[in-house]
Amino acid sequence: MRIDSNQPYVVNISGPKAPSAVTGAAAASKSASAQQATATRGGDRVVLSAQSREISRLTQALDQLPEVRADQVALAKQRMQNGSDRVDATAVAQKFVDSFKRG
């Protein structure tokens, strides 16, 4: 068995059989009557390209990252406690108003 990473990964989920991979020449060699029979049964097919697999891998990697940057939170706390970080109440209020205007 040869796996060609340049070909999309195809899974046929229309029949009672377990999913199988079909690539390039194997997909092209499927007879017209078999393709028509699959189409008339309402068969479904899933095609995952190399790009979609990469996007999935990157999405999973992003899910592993923390949503809060603890170093930035600690720095902000330290600045507030020291009094070196002043919050402009007018600017905060304006941002609230602007966000409500946008919806």
PDB file as gemmi writes it, atoms N, CA and C in Angstrom:
CRYST1    1.000    1.000    1.000  90.00  90.00  90.00 P 1                      
ATOM      1  N   MET A   1       0.843  -1.169   0.000  1.00  0.00           N  
ATOM      2  CA  MET A   1       0.000   0.000   0.000  1.00  0.00           C  
ATOM      3  C   MET A   1       0.888   1.232   0.000  1.00  0.00           C  
ATOM      4  N   ARG A   2       0.576   2.186  -0.862  1.00  0.00           N  
ATOM      5  CA  ARG A   2       1.337   3.421  -0.936  1.00  0.00           C  
ATOM      6  C   ARG A   2       0.445   4.586  -0.541  1.00  0.00           C  
ATOM      7  N   ILE A   3       0.938   5.431   0.314  1.00  0.00           N  
ATOM      8  CA  ILE A   3       0.185   6.615   0.724  1.00  0.00           C  
ATOM      9  C   ILE A   3       0.826   7.815   0.052  1.00  0.00           C  
ATOM     10  N   ASP A   4       0.033   8.522  -0.738  1.00  0.00           N  
ATOM     11  CA  ASP A   4       0.500   9.701  -1.447  1.00  0.00           C  
ATOM     12  C   ASP A   4      -0.065  10.924  -0.747  1.00  0.00           C  
ATOM     13  N   SER A   5       0.794  11.708  -0.092  1.00  0.00           N  
ATOM     14  CA  SER A   5       0.313  12.847   0.681  1.00  0.00           C  
ATOM     15  C   SER A   5      -0.205  13.981  -0.184  1.00  0.00           C  
ATOM     16  N   ASN A   6       0.032  13.936  -1.503  1.00  0.00           N  
ATOM     17  CA  ASN A   6      -0.453  14.991  -2.384  1.00  0.00           C  
ATOM     18  C   ASN A   6      -1.899  14.776  -2.805  1.00  0.00           C  
ATOM     19  N   GLN A   7      -2.408  13.591  -2.592  1.00  0.00           N  
ATOM     20  CA  GLN A   7      -3.776  13.277  -2.976  1.00  0.00           C  
ATOM     21  C   GLN A   7      -4.703  13.498  -1.790  1.00  0.00           C  
ATOM     22  N   PRO A   8      -5.941  13.940  -2.033  1.00  0.00           N  
ATOM     23  CA  PRO A   8      -6.875  14.121  -0.914  1.00  0.00           C  
ATOM     24  C   PRO A   8      -7.267  12.775  -0.319  1.00  0.00           C  
ATOM     25  N   TYR A   9      -7.620  12.787   0.940  1.00  0.00           N  
ATOM     26  CA  TYR A   9      -8.080  11.594   1.630  1.00  0.00           C  
ATOM     27  C   TYR A   9      -9.593  11.531   1.472  1.00  0.00           C  
ATOM     28  N   VAL A  10     -10.112  10.439   0.909  1.00  0.00           N  
ATOM     29  CA  VAL A  10     -11.536  10.318   0.618  1.00  0.00           C  
ATOM     30  C   VAL A  10     -12.108   9.177   1.430  1.00  0.00           C  
ATOM     31  N   VAL A  11     -13.216   9.429   2.096  1.00  0.00           N  
ATOM     32  CA  VAL A  11     -13.905   8.406   2.870  1.00  0.00           C  
ATOM     33  C   VAL A  11     -15.318   8.287   2.340  1.00  0.00           C  
ATOM     34  N   ASN A  12     -15.716   7.074   1.962  1.00  0.00           N  
ATOM     35  CA  ASN A  12     -17.063   6.839   1.471  1.00  0.00           C  
ATOM     36  C   ASN A  12     -17.894   6.349   2.649  1.00  0.00           C  
ATOM     37  N   ILE A  13     -18.906   7.124   3.060  1.00  0.00           N  
ATOM     38  CA  ILE A  13     -19.705   6.768   4.231  1.00  0.00           C  
ATOM     39  C   ILE A  13     -21.126   6.363   3.855  1.00  0.00           C  
ATOM     40  N   SER A  14     -21.344   6.006   2.595  1.00  0.00           N  
ATOM     41  CA  SER A  14     -22.703   5.736   2.140  1.00  0.00           C  
ATOM     42  C   SER A  14     -23.151   4.298   2.381  1.00  0.00           C  
ATOM     43  N   GLY A  15     -22.236   3.380   2.530  1.00  0.00           N  
ATOM     44  CA  GLY A  15     -22.628   1.986   2.644  1.00  0.00           C  
ATOM     45  C   GLY A  15     -22.396   1.421   4.024  1.00  0.00           C  
ATOM     46  N   PRO A  16     -22.770   0.143   4.226  1.00  0.00           N  
ATOM     47  CA  PRO A  16     -22.594  -0.487   5.523  1.00  0.00           C  
ATOM     48  C   PRO A  16     -21.142  -0.856   5.808  1.00  0.00           C  
ATOM     49  N   LYS A  17     -20.276  -0.741   4.800  1.00  0.00           N  
ATOM     50  CA  LYS A  17     -18.874  -1.095   4.987  1.00  0.00           C  
ATOM     51  C   LYS A  17     -18.179  -0.040   5.835  1.00  0.00           C  
ATOM     52  N   ALA A  18     -17.048  -0.412   6.413  1.00  0.00           N  
ATOM     53  CA  ALA A  18     -16.233   0.535   7.159  1.00  0.00           C  
ATOM     54  C   ALA A  18     -15.654   1.559   6.192  1.00  0.00           C  
ATOM     55  N   PRO A  19     -15.354   2.753   6.652  1.00  0.00           N  
ATOM     56  CA  PRO A  19     -14.775   3.774   5.782  1.00  0.00           C  
ATOM     57  C   PRO A  19     -13.465   3.295   5.180  1.00  0.00           C  
ATOM     58  N   SER A  20     -13.209   3.705   3.946  1.00  0.00           N  
ATOM     59  CA  SER A  20     -11.981   3.319   3.282  1.00  0.00           C  
ATOM     60  C   SER A  20     -11.380   4.522   2.589  1.00  0.00           C  
ATOM     61  N   ALA A  21     -10.071   4.479   2.396  1.00  0.00           N  
ATOM     62  CA  ALA A  21      -9.380   5.577   1.719  1.00  0.00           C  
ATOM     63  C   ALA A  21      -9.322   5.276   0.233  1.00  0.00           C  
ATOM     64  N   VAL A  22      -9.630   6.255  -0.589  1.00  0.00           N  
ATOM     65  CA  VAL A  22      -9.559   6.120  -2.031  1.00  0.00           C  
ATOM     66  C   VAL A  22      -8.727   7.282  -2.534  1.00  0.00           C  
ATOM     67  N   THR A  23      -7.684   6.989  -3.315  1.00  0.00           N  
ATOM     68  CA  THR A  23      -6.857   8.069  -3.824  1.00  0.00           C  
ATOM     69  C   THR A  23      -6.726   7.969  -5.328  1.00  0.00           C  
ATOM     70  N   GLY A  24      -6.298   9.056  -5.932  1.00  0.00           N  
ATOM     71  CA  GLY A  24      -5.987   9.218  -7.342  1.00  0.00           C  
ATOM     72  C   GLY A  24      -6.480   8.152  -8.287  1.00  0.00           C  
ATOM     73  N   ALA A  25      -5.619   7.196  -8.642  1.00  0.00           N  
ATOM     74  CA  ALA A  25      -5.923   6.200  -9.646  1.00  0.00           C  
ATOM     75  C   ALA A  25      -7.078   5.293  -9.225  1.00  0.00           C  
ATOM     76  N   ALA A  26      -7.161   4.976  -7.939  1.00  0.00           N  
ATOM     77  CA  ALA A  26      -8.242   4.108  -7.471  1.00  0.00           C  
ATOM     78  C   ALA A  26      -9.587   4.787  -7.652  1.00  0.00           C  
ATOM     79  N   ALA A  27      -9.665   6.073  -7.380  1.00  0.00           N  
ATOM     80  CA  ALA A  27     -10.910   6.809  -7.554  1.00  0.00           C  
ATOM     81  C   ALA A  27     -11.257   6.921  -9.027  1.00  0.00           C  
ATOM     82  N   ALA A  28     -10.240   7.100  -9.882  1.00  0.00           N  
ATOM     83  CA  ALA A  28     -10.481   7.239 -11.317  1.00  0.00           C  
ATOM     84  C   ALA A  28     -10.906   5.923 -11.939  1.00  0.00           C  
ATOM     85  N   SER A  29     -10.481   4.794 -11.372  1.00  0.00           N  
ATOM     86  CA  SER A  29     -10.785   3.509 -11.968  1.00  0.00           C  
ATOM     87  C   SER A  29     -12.173   2.993 -11.609  1.00  0.00           C  
ATOM     88  N   LYS A  30     -12.860   3.675 -10.739  1.00  0.00           N  
ATOM     89  CA  LYS A  30     -14.210   3.282 -10.354  1.00  0.00           C  
ATOM     90  C   LYS A  30     -15.108   3.318 -11.585  1.00  0.00           C  
ATOM     91  N   SER A  31     -15.838   2.281 -11.821  1.00  0.00           N  
ATOM     92  CA  SER A  31     -16.646   2.218 -13.044  1.00  0.00           C  
ATOM     93  C   SER A  31     -17.802   3.210 -13.003  1.00  0.00           C  
ATOM     94  N   ALA A  32     -18.281   3.595 -14.173  1.00  0.00           N  
ATOM     95  CA  ALA A  32     -19.375   4.563 -14.276  1.00  0.00           C  
ATOM     96  C   ALA A  32     -20.637   4.010 -13.628  1.00  0.00           C  
ATOM     97  N   SER A  33     -20.900   2.717 -13.790  1.00  0.00           N  
ATOM     98  CA  SER A  33     -22.105   2.151 -13.197  1.00  0.00           C  
ATOM     99  C   SER A  33     -22.031   2.150 -11.670  1.00  0.00           C  
ATOM    100  N   ALA A  34     -20.853   1.923 -11.125  1.00  0.00           N  
ATOM    101  CA  ALA A  34     -20.694   1.959  -9.673  1.00  0.00           C  
ATOM    102  C   ALA A  34     -20.880   3.379  -9.156  1.00  0.00           C  
ATOM    103  N   GLN A  35     -20.366   4.358  -9.905  1.00  0.00           N  
ATOM    104  CA  GLN A  35     -20.549   5.750  -9.498  1.00  0.00           C  
ATOM    105  C   GLN A  35     -22.016   6.138  -9.560  1.00  0.00           C  
ATOM    106  N   GLN A  36     -22.712   5.668 -10.608  1.00  0.00           N  
ATOM    107  CA  GLN A  36     -24.133   5.984 -10.755  1.00  0.00           C  
ATOM    108  C   GLN A  36     -24.937   5.330  -9.633  1.00  0.00           C  
ATOM    109  N   ALA A  37     -24.609   4.087  -9.287  1.00  0.00           N  
ATOM    110  CA  ALA A  37     -25.320   3.390  -8.222  1.00  0.00           C  
ATOM    111  C   ALA A  37     -25.136   4.124  -6.898  1.00  0.00           C  
ATOM    112  N   THR A  38     -23.928   4.599  -6.652  1.00  0.00           N  
ATOM    113  CA  THR A  38     -23.683   5.356  -5.425  1.00  0.00           C  
ATOM    114  C   THR A  38     -24.498   6.638  -5.423  1.00  0.00           C  
ATOM    115  N   ALA A  39     -24.553   7.305  -6.572  1.00  0.00           N  
ATOM    116  CA  ALA A  39     -25.291   8.565  -6.658  1.00  0.00           C  
ATOM    117  C   ALA A  39     -26.786   8.341  -6.473  1.00  0.00           C  
ATOM    118  N   THR A  40     -27.331   7.245  -7.019  1.00  0.00           N  
ATOM    119  CA  THR A  40     -28.763   7.002  -6.899  1.00  0.00           C  
ATOM    120  C   THR A  40     -29.142   6.572  -5.485  1.00  0.00           C  
ATOM    121  N   ARG A  41     -28.224   5.976  -4.744  1.00  0.00           N  
ATOM    122  CA  ARG A  41     -28.504   5.615  -3.358  1.00  0.00           C  
ATOM    123  C   ARG A  41     -28.365   6.812  -2.433  1.00  0.00           C  
ATOM    124  N   GLY A  42     -27.924   7.924  -2.962  1.00  0.00           N  
ATOM    125  CA  GLY A  42     -27.754   9.106  -2.125  1.00  0.00           C  
ATOM    126  C   GLY A  42     -26.514   9.019  -1.267  1.00  0.00           C  
ATOM    127  N   GLY A  43     -25.473   8.407  -1.789  1.00  0.00           N  
ATOM    128  CA  GLY A  43     -24.245   8.226  -1.024  1.00  0.00           C  
ATOM    129  C   GLY A  43     -23.568   9.533  -0.697  1.00  0.00           C  
ATOM    130  N   ASP A  44     -22.959   9.576   0.467  1.00  0.00           N  
ATOM    131  CA  ASP A  44     -22.219  10.747   0.904  1.00  0.00           C  
ATOM    132  C   ASP A  44     -20.739  10.440   0.861  1.00  0.00           C  
ATOM    133  N   ARG A  45     -19.949  11.482   0.671  1.00  0.00           N  
ATOM    134  CA  ARG A  45     -18.510  11.319   0.597  1.00  0.00           C  
ATOM    135  C   ARG A  45     -17.844  12.462   1.342  1.00  0.00           C  
ATOM    136  N   VAL A  46     -16.790  12.160   2.032  1.00  0.00           N  
ATOM    137  CA  VAL A  46     -16.034  13.177   2.746  1.00  0.00           C  
ATOM    138  C   VAL A  46     -14.646  13.223   2.135  1.00  0.00           C  
ATOM    139  N   VAL A  47     -14.201  14.417   1.746  1.00  0.00           N  
ATOM    140  CA  VAL A  47     -12.877  14.584   1.170  1.00  0.00           C  
ATOM    141  C   VAL A  47     -12.103  15.565   2.041  1.00  0.00           C  
ATOM    142  N   LEU A  48     -11.000  15.089   2.609  1.00  0.00           N  
ATOM    143  CA  LEU A  48     -10.159  15.934   3.452  1.00  0.00           C  
ATOM    144  C   LEU A  48      -8.848  16.185   2.725  1.00  0.00           C  
ATOM    145  N   SER A  49      -8.585  17.424   2.379  1.00  0.00           N  
ATOM    146  CA  SER A  49      -7.348  17.770   1.700  1.00  0.00           C  
ATOM    147  C   SER A  49      -6.221  17.891   2.724  1.00  0.00           C  
ATOM    148  N   ALA A  50      -5.015  17.956   2.225  1.00  0.00           N  
ATOM    149  CA  ALA A  50      -3.862  18.136   3.103  1.00  0.00           C  
ATOM    150  C   ALA A  50      -3.980  19.468   3.838  1.00  0.00           C  
ATOM    151  N   GLN A  51      -4.523  20.471   3.168  1.00  0.00           N  
ATOM    152  CA  GLN A  51      -4.690  21.785   3.793  1.00  0.00           C  
ATOM    153  C   GLN A  51      -5.692  21.711   4.944  1.00  0.00           C  
ATOM    154  N   SER A  52      -6.782  20.998   4.778  1.00  0.00           N  
ATOM    155  CA  SER A  52      -7.768  20.897   5.859  1.00  0.00           C  
ATOM    156  C   SER A  52      -7.210  20.109   7.041  1.00  0.00           C  
ATOM    157  N   ARG A  53      -6.393  19.103   6.770  1.00  0.00           N  
ATOM    158  CA  ARG A  53      -5.757  18.362   7.863  1.00  0.00           C  
ATOM    159  C   ARG A  53      -4.791  19.272   8.622  1.00  0.00           C  
ATOM    160  N   GLU A  54      -4.075  20.143   7.897  1.00  0.00           N  
ATOM    161  CA  GLU A  54      -3.146  21.077   8.542  1.00  0.00           C  
ATOM    162  C   GLU A  54      -3.914  22.092   9.386  1.00  0.00           C  
ATOM    163  N   ILE A  55      -5.036  22.587   8.872  1.00  0.00           N  
ATOM    164  CA  ILE A  55      -5.859  23.525   9.634  1.00  0.00           C  
ATOM    165  C   ILE A  55      -6.374  22.860  10.902  1.00  0.00           C  
ATOM    166  N   SER A  56      -6.792  21.615  10.794  1.00  0.00           N  
ATOM    167  CA  SER A  56      -7.269  20.882  11.960  1.00  0.00           C  
ATOM    168  C   SER A  56      -6.159  20.721  13.001  1.00  0.00           C  
ATOM    169  N   ARG A  57      -4.960  20.404  12.538  1.00  0.00           N  
ATOM    170  CA  ARG A  57      -3.827  20.243  13.448  1.00  0.00           C  
ATOM    171  C   ARG A  57      -3.510  21.563  14.148  1.00  0.00           C  
ATOM    172  N   LEU A  58      -3.523  22.661  13.401  1.00  0.00           N  
ATOM    173  CA  LEU A  58      -3.234  23.973  13.991  1.00  0.00           C  
ATOM    174  C   LEU A  58      -4.322  24.398  14.972  1.00  0.00           C  
ATOM    175  N   THR A  59      -5.576  24.093  14.654  1.00  0.00           N  
ATOM    176  CA  THR A  59      -6.680  24.411  15.554  1.00  0.00           C  
ATOM    177  C   THR A  59      -6.513  23.681  16.881  1.00  0.00           C  
ATOM    178  N   GLN A  60      -6.129  22.412  16.812  1.00  0.00           N  
ATOM    179  CA  GLN A  60      -5.903  21.644  18.031  1.00  0.00           C  
ATOM    180  C   GLN A  60      -4.739  22.219  18.835  1.00  0.00           C  
ATOM    181  N   ALA A  61      -3.691  22.674  18.144  1.00  0.00           N  
ATOM    182  CA  ALA A  61      -2.553  23.274  18.830  1.00  0.00           C  
ATOM    183  C   ALA A  61      -2.964  24.573  19.516  1.00  0.00           C  
ATOM    184  N   LEU A  62      -3.792  25.372  18.859  1.00  0.00           N  
ATOM    185  CA  LEU A  62      -4.276  26.618  19.463  1.00  0.00           C  
ATOM    186  C   LEU A  62      -5.148  26.347  20.680  1.00  0.00           C  
ATOM    187  N   ASP A  63      -5.918  25.264  20.626  1.00  0.00           N  
ATOM    188  CA  ASP A  63      -6.772  24.905  21.762  1.00  0.00           C  
ATOM    189  C   ASP A  63      -5.953  24.562  23.002  1.00  0.00           C  
ATOM    190  N   GLN A  64      -4.702  24.172  22.804  1.00  0.00           N  
ATOM    191  CA  GLN A  64      -3.837  23.809  23.930  1.00  0.00           C  
ATOM    192  C   GLN A  64      -3.236  25.038  24.623  1.00  0.00           C  
ATOM    193  N   LEU A  65      -3.267  26.193  23.948  1.00  0.00           N  
ATOM    194  CA  LEU A  65      -2.703  27.404  24.531  1.00  0.00           C  
ATOM    195  C   LEU A  65      -3.658  27.988  25.572  1.00  0.00           C  
ATOM    196  N   PRO A  66      -3.116  28.597  26.608  1.00  0.00           N  
ATOM    197  CA  PRO A  66      -3.988  29.216  27.615  1.00  0.00           C  
ATOM    198  C   PRO A  66      -4.676  30.448  27.030  1.00  0.00           C  
ATOM    199  N   GLU A  67      -5.900  30.701  27.467  1.00  0.00           N  
ATOM    200  CA  GLU A  67      -6.640  31.854  26.972  1.00  0.00           C  
ATOM    201  C   GLU A  67      -6.202  33.134  27.663  1.00  0.00           C  
ATOM    202  N   VAL A  68      -5.575  33.014  28.817  1.00  0.00           N  
ATOM    203  CA  VAL A  68      -5.133  34.174  29.584  1.00  0.00           C  
ATOM    204  C   VAL A  68      -3.609  34.153  29.643  1.00  0.00           C  
ATOM    205  N   ARG A  69      -3.018  35.273  29.315  1.00  0.00           N  
ATOM    206  CA  ARG A  69      -1.562  35.387  29.406  1.00  0.00           C  
ATOM    207  C   ARG A  69      -1.216  35.801  30.827  1.00  0.00           C  
ATOM    208  N   ALA A  70      -0.832  34.837  31.636  1.00  0.00           N  
ATOM    209  CA  ALA A  70      -0.581  35.048  33.060  1.00  0.00           C  
ATOM    210  C   ALA A  70       0.494  36.103  33.290  1.00  0.00           C  
ATOM    211  N   ASP A  71       1.506  36.160  32.427  1.00  0.00           N  
ATOM    212  CA  ASP A  71       2.565  37.148  32.614  1.00  0.00           C  
ATOM    213  C   ASP A  71       2.029  38.570  32.455  1.00  0.00           C  
ATOM    214  N   GLN A  72       1.124  38.779  31.510  1.00  0.00           N  
ATOM    215  CA  GLN A  72       0.551  40.109  31.307  1.00  0.00           C  
ATOM    216  C   GLN A  72      -0.404  40.483  32.442  1.00  0.00           C  
ATOM    217  N   VAL A  73      -1.134  39.497  32.952  1.00  0.00           N  
ATOM    218  CA  VAL A  73      -2.038  39.748  34.078  1.00  0.00           C  
ATOM    219  C   VAL A  73      -1.231  40.140  35.311  1.00  0.00           C  
ATOM    220  N   ALA A  74      -0.148  39.427  35.575  1.00  0.00           N  
ATOM    221  CA  ALA A  74       0.698  39.729  36.733  1.00  0.00           C  
ATOM    222  C   ALA A  74       1.314  41.117  36.608  1.00  0.00           C  
ATOM    223  N   LEU A  75       1.742  41.481  35.389  1.00  0.00           N  
ATOM    224  CA  LEU A  75       2.326  42.799  35.168  1.00  0.00           C  
ATOM    225  C   LEU A  75       1.286  43.903  35.393  1.00  0.00           C  
ATOM    226  N   ALA A  76       0.068  43.699  34.918  1.00  0.00           N  
ATOM    227  CA  ALA A  76      -1.006  44.685  35.103  1.00  0.00           C  
ATOM    228  C   ALA A  76      -1.341  44.839  36.583  1.00  0.00           C  
ATOM    229  N   LYS A  77      -1.399  43.716  37.317  1.00  0.00           N  
ATOM    230  CA  LYS A  77      -1.670  43.784  38.759  1.00  0.00           C  
ATOM    231  C   LYS A  77      -0.583  44.570  39.479  1.00  0.00           C  
ATOM    232  N   GLN A  78       0.659  44.298  39.110  1.00  0.00           N  
ATOM    233  CA  GLN A  78       1.781  44.977  39.753  1.00  0.00           C  
ATOM    234  C   GLN A  78       1.712  46.484  39.475  1.00  0.00           C  
ATOM    235  N   ARG A  79       1.413  46.876  38.251  1.00  0.00           N  
ATOM    236  CA  ARG A  79       1.314  48.294  37.904  1.00  0.00           C  
ATOM    237  C   ARG A  79       0.183  48.977  38.676  1.00  0.00           C  
ATOM    238  N   MET A  80      -0.947  48.293  38.815  1.00  0.00           N  
ATOM    239  CA  MET A  80      -2.080  48.879  39.546  1.00  0.00           C  
ATOM    240  C   MET A  80      -1.744  49.049  41.026  1.00  0.00           C  
ATOM    241  N   GLN A  81      -1.069  48.047  41.608  1.00  0.00           N  
ATOM    242  CA  GLN A  81      -0.705  48.126  43.018  1.00  0.00           C  
ATOM    243  C   GLN A  81       0.322  49.227  43.268  1.00  0.00           C  
ATOM    244  N   ASN A  82       1.235  49.422  42.321  1.00  0.00           N  
ATOM    245  CA  ASN A  82       2.259  50.461  42.449  1.00  0.00           C  
ATOM    246  C   ASN A  82       1.710  51.852  42.143  1.00  0.00           C  
ATOM    247  N   GLY A  83       0.568  51.908  41.514  1.00  0.00           N  
ATOM    248  CA  GLY A  83      -0.006  53.197  41.143  1.00  0.00           C  
ATOM    249  C   GLY A  83       0.576  53.765  39.860  1.00  0.00           C  
ATOM    250  N   SER A  84       1.380  52.977  39.169  1.00  0.00           N  
ATOM    251  CA  SER A  84       1.996  53.474  37.935  1.00  0.00           C  
ATOM    252  C   SER A  84       1.081  53.328  36.723  1.00  0.00           C  
ATOM    253  N   ASP A  85      -0.006  52.602  36.872  1.00  0.00           N  
ATOM    254  CA  ASP A  85      -0.936  52.393  35.759  1.00  0.00           C  
ATOM    255  C   ASP A  85      -2.267  53.038  36.112  1.00  0.00           C  
ATOM    256  N   ARG A  86      -2.530  54.177  35.536  1.00  0.00           N  
ATOM    257  CA  ARG A  86      -3.770  54.907  35.803  1.00  0.00           C  
ATOM    258  C   ARG A  86      -4.783  54.588  34.717  1.00  0.00           C  
ATOM    259  N   VAL A  87      -6.026  54.391  35.119  1.00  0.00           N  
ATOM    260  CA  VAL A  87      -7.108  54.106  34.186  1.00  0.00           C  
ATOM    261  C   VAL A  87      -7.889  55.388  33.957  1.00  0.00           C  
ATOM    262  N   ASP A  88      -8.040  55.750  32.688  1.00  0.00           N  
ATOM    263  CA  ASP A  88      -8.792  56.945  32.323  1.00  0.00           C  
ATOM    264  C   ASP A  88     -10.270  56.551  32.233  1.00  0.00           C  
ATOM    265  N   ALA A  89     -11.047  56.945  33.230  1.00  0.00           N  
ATOM    266  CA  ALA A  89     -12.464  56.574  33.306  1.00  0.00           C  
ATOM    267  C   ALA A  89     -13.246  57.064  32.094  1.00  0.00           C  
ATOM    268  N   THR A  90     -12.908  58.237  31.588  1.00  0.00           N  
ATOM    269  CA  THR A  90     -13.604  58.780  30.416  1.00  0.00           C  
ATOM    270  C   THR A  90     -13.350  57.916  29.182  1.00  0.00           C  
ATOM    271  N   ALA A  91     -12.123  57.468  29.014  1.00  0.00           N  
ATOM    272  CA  ALA A  91     -11.787  56.615  27.860  1.00  0.00           C  
ATOM    273  C   ALA A  91     -12.495  55.275  27.954  1.00  0.00           C  
ATOM    274  N   VAL A  92     -12.570  54.713  29.165  1.00  0.00           N  
ATOM    275  CA  VAL A  92     -13.261  53.435  29.362  1.00  0.00           C  
ATOM    276  C   VAL A  92     -14.747  53.597  29.049  1.00  0.00           C  
ATOM    277  N   ALA A  93     -15.353  54.672  29.556  1.00  0.00           N  
ATOM    278  CA  ALA A  93     -16.774  54.916  29.302  1.00  0.00           C  
ATOM    279  C   ALA A  93     -17.036  55.100  27.814  1.00  0.00           C  
ATOM    280  N   GLN A  94     -16.151  55.794  27.119  1.00  0.00           N  
ATOM    281  CA  GLN A  94     -16.322  56.018  25.676  1.00  0.00           C  
ATOM    282  C   GLN A  94     -16.240  54.695  24.918  1.00  0.00           C  
ATOM    283  N   LYS A  95     -15.349  53.810  25.330  1.00  0.00           N  
ATOM    284  CA  LYS A  95     -15.237  52.495  24.668  1.00  0.00           C  
ATOM    285  C   LYS A  95     -16.495  51.669  24.884  1.00  0.00           C  
ATOM    286  N   PHE A  96     -17.087  51.740  26.081  1.00  0.00           N  
ATOM    287  CA  PHE A  96     -18.355  51.055  26.339  1.00  0.00           C  
ATOM    288  C   PHE A  96     -19.435  51.570  25.395  1.00  0.00           C  
ATOM    289  N   VAL A  97     -19.550  52.875  25.293  1.00  0.00           N  
ATOM    290  CA  VAL A  97     -20.565  53.482  24.420  1.00  0.00           C  
ATOM    291  C   VAL A  97     -20.326  53.078  22.977  1.00  0.00           C  
ATOM    292  N   ASP A  98     -19.089  53.119  22.529  1.00  0.00           N  
ATOM    293  CA  ASP A  98     -18.769  52.745  21.152  1.00  0.00           C  
ATOM    294  C   ASP A  98     -19.104  51.284  20.870  1.00  0.00           C  
ATOM    295  N   SER A  99     -18.822  50.402  21.845  1.00  0.00           N  
ATOM    296  CA  SER A  99     -19.125  48.981  21.621  1.00  0.00           C  
ATOM    297  C   SER A  99     -20.632  48.734  21.539  1.00  0.00           C  
ATOM    298  N   PHE A 100     -21.418  49.466  22.292  1.00  0.00           N  
ATOM    299  CA  PHE A 100     -22.878  49.308  22.223  1.00  0.00           C  
ATOM    300  C   PHE A 100     -23.441  49.876  20.933  1.00  0.00           C  
ATOM    301  N   LYS A 101     -22.823  50.909  20.407  1.00  0.00           N  
ATOM    302  CA  LYS A 101     -23.266  51.497  19.135  1.00  0.00           C  
ATOM    303  C   LYS A 101     -23.055  50.514  17.985  1.00  0.00           C  
ATOM    304  N   ARG A 102     -21.934  49.787  18.029  1.00  0.00           N  
ATOM    305  CA  ARG A 102     -21.631  48.805  16.975  1.00  0.00           C  
ATOM    306  C   ARG A 102     -22.528  47.587  17.058  1.00  0.00           C  
ATOM    307  N   GLY A 103     -23.037  47.288  18.202  1.00  0.00           N  
ATOM    308  CA  GLY A 103     -23.957  46.163  18.369  1.00  0.00           C  
ATOM    309  C   GLY A 103     -23.300  44.989  18.833  1.00  0.00           C  
TER     310      GLY A 103                                                      
END                                                                             
